[in-house]
């Protein structure tokens, strides 16, 4: 049985005091869950969130990293830096980073290799645009993104990678993919992994759904055969709402 991983993606929201309040509020609400609880916060909140999450079942993640270890990359943060302060997870290749910050399949692949070499747990985002969905190329898009992101990885590395299927048209729009469409697309991704890495890897790799997940639709999505939890944006900003998503059943 694959574990369900429910990860919040705060994007560019919350000051350190708000991050600390959030973790304090969330902790008693999710302490009995069997699901993995992750909160991916802005860089400036990491230290504070990590402190508050110590001795709890809440894991802290970043939302991006640079693939290089160090050097003349003004404004960037390396995986080594995240690792050094105790960060466990990192989101890579979110569609907002692909759209606004020139993130490519190639850069995602480089970052993924680096994250895995540091034993950071990567959440790699893939997903099609509305145009691509409507023109029938969603399958081609998500399987290609998956193949290129995972290029050159060992079977064990693929097993340690979480994939988040996030249709771009569903992100922050309130428009959720139907549970059937989300499950079918995730099955396409799993079949691609099966072709490339075999049954054992395909069976164990965790694939989340993301895009307007909220407490009112978490249960129907996360109980589908191939959906192993979710990456949650807007609805992860309130501890009470996020806890209901974590405790979806
Ligand atoms: P949303 O964002 O839940 O607000 O749609 C999801 C994401 O961007 O990861």
Boltz pocket constraint, residues with backbone or C-beta under 6 A from the ligand:
constraints:
  - pocket:
      binder: B
      contacts: [[A, 9], [A, 166], [A, 170], [A, 171], [A, 172], [A, 173], [A, 174], [A, 210], [A, 211], [A, 212], [A, 213], [A, 231], [A, 232], [A, 233], [A, 234], [A, 235]]
      max_distance: 6.0
